[in-house]
């Protein structure tokens, strides 16, 4: 698995005839002169790396003197046995030859010279960052100077070895990752001290990659202070970069990723989005592609963060109606999505027997699936706010409409409306939760058996965990979520996912780190 060199960007006809292609759009001059239809230009971003990570990982596992001990993936017997619906998951689990979640210090029997930097970086570029914002620009940024020794190169090396260490379950690679991280951190601080270097794309990318590294090594069950510090530091860089940062597409991707990280972090930490972030967004919107999914969802995320913060500080009935209206706006955004942003329901013959309610969604790609996960999480948070608010017995000061359409200030009328509002929220939560569970099969690697979760399945941890935090969701839904989290954690060597599955039954869950896997 190595870097395959820079592929030709010429059209297919010119490559085949070995002609010099001028790459003019929509058709090159050579094809025009020959009076033939130009076939267009291929996307070379996926051709630069040859992915043989699976072969390499297999060699690592074979080189171990003893196979790592296996461990059953199911949760407690009492949890599973209580529901016949969960028995459908047996097929899901039996075909999974899982390994213990571990970074073995004894597993590295092959020389690091054999499984070295090209291997780790290629796995990172071709597998790990799929469905993440880094996929938009990082391969191109790396290829502009793959031999560079600056902060972004060190940060890429750190993240690559960290992800590869998890992939092959070998702690020696993590040691290399931490050494590269320390170097990247020092180089980034040096760059930030220079007014000229601080505003470069490579410097901002380095800061984002440092945050990614923090997310990769994060152990959970605590506040991700280092990740948050890197994210807020990136906000300051956006301010310093000014309007000139929007001149390139790469810079626009960096801006949107940084803003999205801040917004999402605020939602999970239940704090409002900083005013400076909102101001930067308003100033930048004229330069950005407004069809970008993250950008379209941004204003809704801002409102959700503000609403959650106010509801926590001072829960009043007015916020229930604000949540209802915001949920309606989110549904309107869903209904207005283009065809390429929509999913389909798999036919029965292509749906695994263990799928929840026999339903499995299929997405154009995992970036689209991740976008839908974000929408569903927003709706889950909003509708639970409504459901809990009504359950707490908020007094509604607003007159409601009677059956005749006239304003009704009768307490019974208000009570009936609030009851209907709660029922609506419950239905919405059940519908959205079904969508979360139906998305799981799409993140399994295609094999003849059950297959294992692919790296981008880490984005499922947050939405699945939300199902465990409320009794509104059915027992069957929550048990499916537990099993999926256990399996996901073992496949991807993420013990945090297994820890999250243990939240079921806890009266109070304070997990302000779950967004890390959605953003990473």
Secondary structure by P-SEA (a helix, b strand, c coil): cccccccccccaaaaaacccccccccccaaaaaacccccccccccccccccaaaaaaaaaaaacccccbbbbccccccccccccccccccccccccccccccccccccccccccccaaaaaaaaaccccccccccccaaaaaacccccccaaaaaaaaaaaaaaaaaaccaaaaaaaaaaaaaaaaaaaaaaacccccccaaaaaaaaaaaaaaaaaccccccaaaaaaaaaaaaaaaaaacccccccaaaaaaaaaaaaaaaaaaaaacccccaaaaaaaaacccccccccccccaaaaaaaaaaaaaaaaacccaaaaaaaaaaaaaaaaaaaacccccbbbbcccccccccccccbbbbcccaaaaaaaaaaaaaaaaaaaaaaaaaaacccccbbbbcccccccccaaaaaaaaaaaaaaaaaaaaaaaaaaaaaccccccccccccccccccccaaaaaaaaaacccccaaaaaaaaaaaaaaaaaaccaaaaaaaacccccccccccccccccc
